[in-house]
Amino acid sequence: MSEAENVLRIRPDGPNVVTGDVVIVTPVRIREMKTAVLCRCGHSSDKPFCDGTHVKIGFADPAHMPTDAETGIESVGRVTITPQPNGPNKCEGPLTIRDAGGRNSACNSALLCRCGGSHTKPFCDGTHEKIGFTG
């Protein structure tokens, strides 16, 4: 993996782990990182980051992408991840998403679920609005 290749690995029953040239933008600060572990169960007390709560609450998800996820073309550069208020993580920039089975989807823009309720995980399907997700 080159330093500028960004890969988000969906962990079974756990968080999203993104590596590469990553910037996380929160209302509190902007963090440049090589590795970020992001909550996808919706219950972390340190959103958007994982604090291990998925284990305590028994979060269960096999970490497979929907069958209709686009393959896309992989590219390099910086990816910026901005948690939307009470909504998904907005990813802008080159990102390869890899599921537990090794299947890849490459994109330059994505909305990733962080409420834990999407039926199209890792992608957002708007469930956060229905369940009243805050974060």
Buried (B, 14 or more C-beta within 10 A) or exposed (E): EEEEBBBBBBBEBBBBBBBBBBBBBEEEEEEEBEEBBBBBBBBBEEBBBBBBBBEEEEBEBEBBBBEEBEEBEBBBEBBBBBBBEEBBBBBBBBBBBBBBEEBBBBBBEBBBBBBBBBEBBBBBBBBBEEEEBEB
